[in-house]
Amino acid sequence: MKIATWNVNSLNVRLPQVLAWLAAQPPDAPVDVLALQELKLSDDKFPAAAFTAAGYHAQWFGQKTYNGVALISRSPATDVVKNIPGFEDDMARVITATVDGVRVIGAYFPNGQAPDSDKFVYKMRWLTALREWVRAELVTHPNLVLLGDYNITFDDLDVWDPVGLAGTIHCTDEERTHLRALVDLGLHDSFRLFEQPPKSYSWWDYRMLGFQKNRGMRIDHILVSEALRPRVTACTVDRAPRKNPQPSDHAPVVVTLDASV
C-alpha cells in the first residue's frame, strides 16, 4: 500500500501533472491514497470527473483562492470528516477518512507567517486542536497516518541553512515543540525510519534558483502510528515533479506499507 502527500499549489494549474504522476507509477505498485493540499478552488470547481476517469475516488474540501485539501484513493473512502471537530475555523485545512482499513488524516498546516504575527498565534491554536483530534482518532483508529504540508521542520537536518534560518518561520522552537508533541502521541516520522541522502528536502522556493541549488526544507511529512510502523518498508521524496514546467514548489512524499505484518 502506497500513501502519498503533495502540496500542488493550485489544482487548477497542476491537475495534468497530478494525473500524469499517478499514471506513471508502476502497475504493480500504484499510489493507493494521495493527500493533496492547496487546491485553491471551491468545492464546485473540483475536477472529480478527471479523477474518476483515471480510476480514482475523491473526497475534497475546497476554498476559493486559498487552502483546500483532498484525498484521492483507489478504494472508496469512508467516515469522512472535514476540518478539526470542535475547532471553529473558516479555513479548509483538514480532511480525514478511512481507506482500506487505514485512517488517513490529510492536512495543510497553517504557515504562520512570522513568529510575532497573529497568524502565528492562530497556528499555535490550530496545532493544539489538531493534536487533540489526532489523540482521539488514535483511540478508535490505531492504524493511522497523519500526512500533509506541515509547514514545520523537525530539526536542522531539514533546513538548507539552519544557522541563517534559525528562529524563522518553520524553524521556531514553538513550532517544533508542537511537532514533537504530535510524535509523542505514538506517531513516527516515516522518512526518518530509513537512512536518507543528506540534504533531503520536500520544498524549494521558486526564487533565487532554490531548487537548482537545493536550498530547501523538509516540511512535508508522513507520520505513522505505532501499529503501522512495522508495516513501513520505504519513505521517499519524489523530486521528479519539481522539475516539471510550472511545477509546484513542493514535491510528493510517498510511504510504502506492507499489506499486513
C-alpha positions as CSV (number, residue, x, y, z in Angstrom):
1,M,0.0,0.0,0.0
2,K,1.4,3.4,-1.1
3,I,0.2,6.6,0.6
4,A,1.5,10.0,-0.6
5,T,1.2,13.6,0.1
6,W,1.6,16.5,-2.3
7,N,1.0,20.3,-1.9
8,V,0.2,21.1,-5.5
9,N,-0.1,24.8,-5.1
10,S,-3.3,25.1,-7.3
11,L,-5.0,22.1,-8.6
12,N,-6.4,24.2,-11.5
13,V,-2.8,24.7,-12.7
14,R,-1.4,21.3,-11.9
15,L,-4.2,18.8,-12.4
16,P,-2.4,17.4,-15.6
17,Q,0.8,16.9,-13.5
18,V,-1.1,15.1,-10.8
19,L,-2.8,12.8,-13.2
20,A,0.4,12.1,-15.1
21,W,2.2,11.4,-11.8
22,L,-0.4,8.9,-10.7
23,A,-0.4,7.2,-14.2
24,A,3.4,7.0,-14.1
25,Q,3.5,4.8,-11.0
26,P,4.4,1.1,-11.7
27,P,1.3,-1.0,-12.4
28,D,2.2,-3.4,-9.6
29,A,2.8,-0.5,-7.1
30,P,0.2,2.2,-7.7
31,V,-0.4,5.0,-5.3
32,D,-3.4,3.9,-3.2
33,V,-4.0,7.2,-1.4
34,L,-2.9,10.7,-2.3
35,A,-3.4,13.6,0.0
36,L,-3.4,16.9,-1.8
37,Q,-3.0,20.4,-0.3
38,E,-3.5,23.9,-1.5
39,L,-6.2,23.1,-4.0
40,K,-7.1,26.8,-4.3
41,L,-10.5,26.2,-5.7
42,S,-14.1,26.0,-4.4
43,D,-15.9,22.7,-4.0
44,D,-17.9,23.2,-7.1
45,K,-14.8,23.6,-9.2
46,F,-13.1,20.4,-8.0
47,P,-12.3,18.1,-11.1
48,A,-13.9,15.0,-9.7
49,A,-14.7,13.6,-13.2
50,A,-11.0,13.7,-14.1
51,F,-10.1,11.5,-11.2
52,T,-13.0,9.2,-11.8
53,A,-11.8,8.7,-15.4
54,A,-8.3,7.9,-14.1
55,G,-9.8,5.2,-11.9
56,Y,-9.8,7.0,-8.6
57,H,-12.3,8.1,-5.9
58,A,-12.1,11.6,-4.5
59,Q,-13.1,13.4,-1.3
60,W,-12.4,17.1,-1.2
61,F,-12.8,20.2,1.0
62,G,-12.2,23.3,-1.0
63,Q,-12.0,27.0,-0.6
64,K,-11.9,29.7,-3.2
65,T,-8.4,31.1,-3.9
66,Y,-6.7,29.7,-0.7
67,N,-6.1,26.4,1.1
68,G,-8.2,23.3,0.2
69,V,-7.4,19.6,0.8
70,A,-8.4,16.4,-0.9
71,L,-8.0,12.6,-0.6
72,I,-7.6,10.7,-3.8
73,S,-7.9,6.9,-3.4
74,R,-8.2,3.8,-5.5
75,S,-10.7,2.3,-3.0
76,P,-13.7,4.3,-1.7
77,A,-13.1,6.4,1.4
78,T,-15.5,6.1,4.3
79,D,-16.3,8.0,7.5
80,V,-15.1,11.3,6.1
81,V,-14.6,14.3,8.4
82,K,-13.7,17.8,7.3
83,N,-11.6,20.1,9.4
84,I,-11.0,19.6,13.1
85,P,-14.2,18.8,15.1
86,G,-14.8,21.3,17.8
87,F,-12.3,23.9,16.5
88,E,-14.0,26.8,14.8
89,D,-12.2,27.6,11.6
90,D,-13.2,29.1,8.3
91,M,-10.1,27.7,6.5
92,A,-10.3,24.4,4.6
93,R,-7.3,22.6,6.0
94,V,-8.0,19.0,7.1
95,I,-9.8,16.1,5.6
96,T,-10.0,12.7,7.3
97,A,-11.2,9.3,6.0
98,T,-10.7,5.6,6.3
99,V,-9.3,3.8,3.2
100,D,-8.6,0.1,3.2
101,G,-8.5,-0.1,7.0
102,V,-6.2,2.9,7.4
103,R,-7.3,6.1,9.0
104,V,-5.8,8.9,6.8
105,I,-5.7,12.5,8.0
106,G,-4.6,14.8,5.3
107,A,-3.7,18.3,6.5
108,Y,-2.5,21.7,5.3
109,F,-0.9,23.2,8.4
110,P,-1.0,27.0,8.7
111,N,2.1,28.8,7.5
112,G,2.2,31.1,10.5
113,Q,3.8,34.0,8.5
114,A,6.2,35.2,11.3
115,P,6.7,34.4,15.0
116,D,5.4,37.8,16.0
117,S,2.2,37.7,13.9
118,D,-1.5,37.0,14.6
119,K,-1.2,34.2,12.1
120,F,1.4,32.5,14.3
121,V,-0.9,32.7,17.2
122,Y,-3.6,31.0,15.1
123,K,-1.0,28.4,14.1
124,M,-0.3,27.5,17.7
125,R,-4.1,27.2,18.5
126,W,-4.6,25.1,15.4
127,L,-1.8,22.8,16.3
128,T,-3.1,22.3,19.8
129,A,-6.6,21.4,18.4
130,L,-5.1,19.1,15.8
131,R,-3.2,17.2,18.4
132,E,-6.3,16.6,20.5
133,W,-8.2,15.4,17.4
134,V,-5.4,13.0,16.5
135,R,-5.2,11.8,20.1
136,A,-8.9,10.9,19.9
137,E,-8.7,9.3,16.5
138,L,-5.9,7.0,17.6
139,V,-8.1,5.6,20.3
140,T,-10.6,4.3,17.7
141,H,-8.2,4.0,14.7
142,P,-4.9,2.5,15.7
143,N,-3.9,2.2,12.1
144,L,-3.5,5.9,11.4
145,V,-1.5,8.1,9.1
146,L,-1.2,11.9,9.5
147,L,0.3,13.5,6.4
148,G,0.5,16.7,4.6
149,D,2.3,20.0,4.4
150,Y,3.2,20.7,8.0
151,N,5.0,24.0,7.4
152,I,7.4,22.9,10.2
153,T,10.8,21.3,10.1
154,F,11.8,18.7,12.7
155,D,15.4,19.9,13.2
156,D,18.5,21.4,11.4
157,L,18.7,18.4,9.1
158,D,15.5,19.6,7.5
159,V,16.9,23.0,6.6
160,W,19.4,24.0,3.9
161,D,20.7,26.9,6.1
162,P,20.0,26.0,9.7
163,V,22.1,28.9,11.1
164,G,20.7,31.6,8.9
165,L,17.1,30.4,9.2
166,A,17.2,29.7,13.0
167,G,14.2,31.0,14.7
168,T,12.4,31.9,11.5
169,I,9.0,30.5,10.4
170,H,9.0,26.7,10.0
171,C,12.1,26.6,12.3
172,T,11.0,28.1,15.6
173,D,11.2,26.2,18.9
174,E,7.5,26.7,19.4
175,E,6.6,25.0,16.1
176,R,9.0,22.2,16.6
177,T,7.7,21.6,20.2
178,H,4.2,21.1,18.7
179,L,5.5,18.7,16.1
180,R,7.3,16.7,18.7
181,A,4.1,16.6,20.8
182,L,2.3,15.0,17.8
183,V,5.0,12.4,17.6
184,D,4.7,11.8,21.4
185,L,1.1,10.7,20.8
186,G,2.7,7.5,19.5
187,L,3.5,8.5,15.9
188,H,6.7,8.0,13.9
189,D,8.3,10.1,11.2
190,S,8.3,7.5,8.4
191,F,11.0,9.3,6.5
192,R,13.4,9.1,9.4
193,L,12.8,5.3,9.8
194,F,15.3,4.9,7.0
195,E,18.7,6.2,6.1
196,Q,18.2,9.1,3.7
197,P,20.5,11.1,1.5
198,P,21.9,14.3,3.1
199,K,20.1,17.5,2.3
200,S,16.8,15.8,1.6
201,Y,14.0,18.4,1.2
202,S,10.4,18.5,0.0
203,W,10.0,22.2,-0.7
204,W,12.1,24.8,-2.5
205,D,11.5,28.5,-3.0
206,Y,10.7,29.5,-6.6
207,R,13.1,32.4,-6.2
208,M,16.9,32.5,-6.3
209,L,17.2,29.1,-8.1
210,G,16.1,27.5,-4.8
211,F,15.6,24.0,-6.4
212,Q,18.6,24.1,-8.6
213,K,20.8,25.0,-5.7
214,N,18.9,22.6,-3.4
215,R,18.2,25.4,-0.9
216,G,15.1,23.8,0.5
217,M,13.3,22.5,3.6
218,R,11.6,19.3,4.5
219,I,8.2,20.4,5.6
220,D,6.0,17.7,4.1
221,H,5.8,14.8,6.5
222,I,4.1,11.4,6.8
223,L,3.6,10.3,10.4
224,V,2.5,6.7,11.0
225,S,1.1,5.2,14.2
226,E,2.8,2.6,16.3
227,A,0.5,-0.1,14.9
228,L,1.6,0.8,11.3
229,R,5.3,1.2,12.0
230,P,6.2,-2.5,11.4
231,R,4.5,-2.3,8.0
232,V,6.6,0.7,6.7
233,T,9.1,-0.5,4.1
234,A,10.1,2.8,2.5
235,C,9.6,6.5,2.5
236,T,10.9,8.8,-0.2
237,V,10.7,12.3,-1.7
238,D,10.0,12.2,-5.4
239,R,11.9,15.1,-6.8
240,A,10.9,14.5,-10.4
241,P,7.7,16.5,-10.5
242,R,9.6,19.6,-9.1
243,K,11.5,19.6,-12.5
244,N,8.3,19.9,-14.5
245,P,7.5,23.1,-16.3
246,Q,5.4,25.3,-14.0
247,P,5.9,22.9,-11.0
248,S,4.5,23.1,-7.5
249,D,7.2,24.4,-5.1
250,H,6.6,21.1,-3.2
251,A,7.5,17.5,-4.2
252,P,5.4,14.4,-3.4
253,V,6.4,12.3,-0.4
254,V,5.5,8.6,-0.5
255,V,5.4,6.0,2.2
256,T,5.1,2.3,1.3
257,L,3.4,-0.2,3.7
258,D,3.3,-3.9,3.6
259,A,-0.2,-5.2,3.2
260,S,0.0,-6.8,6.6
261,V,2.5,-7.9,9.2
